């Protein structure tokens, strides 16, 4: 059983779509990051 489960997450900021239907599972002890095209995250 994952510690965190995200299914089809969509995020918009003003008129820009930031995430489109992102799904992921994170188990205990795992490290996860989201990094944008300019290296920010």
N, C-alpha and C positions, 0 to 999 in steps of 0.2 A: 504494500500500500504506500503510495507516494506521500511525502510530507506536504507537497503543494502540487495541485493539478489545475491547469488553466486550459480552457477549451474554447476555441474560436473567439479570442479576445480581439476586438477592434477598438482602436483609440484614435480620435480626431482632436486636433488642436486648431481652433479657429476653422479655417477651410482646408487645412492640410491633414491628410490621413497619415498617422504616424505608424500604426500597426494595423495589419489587415488579416483577420482570422488566424491569429497566432495561437498555437496549442503547444503545451509542454507539460512535462512531469518532472519534479525535482524530488529525489530521494534524500533522506537524512544523510548528512555528511558531504553532499555534492555542493559545488559552487557553480553558479550560473550568472552570466552577465549578458546584457544586450548592448552591442556596440554599433553606433551609427557610422555612416560613410566617412565622417571626418575624425573618427576615433573616439568621439565622446560617448560616454555610456555610463 
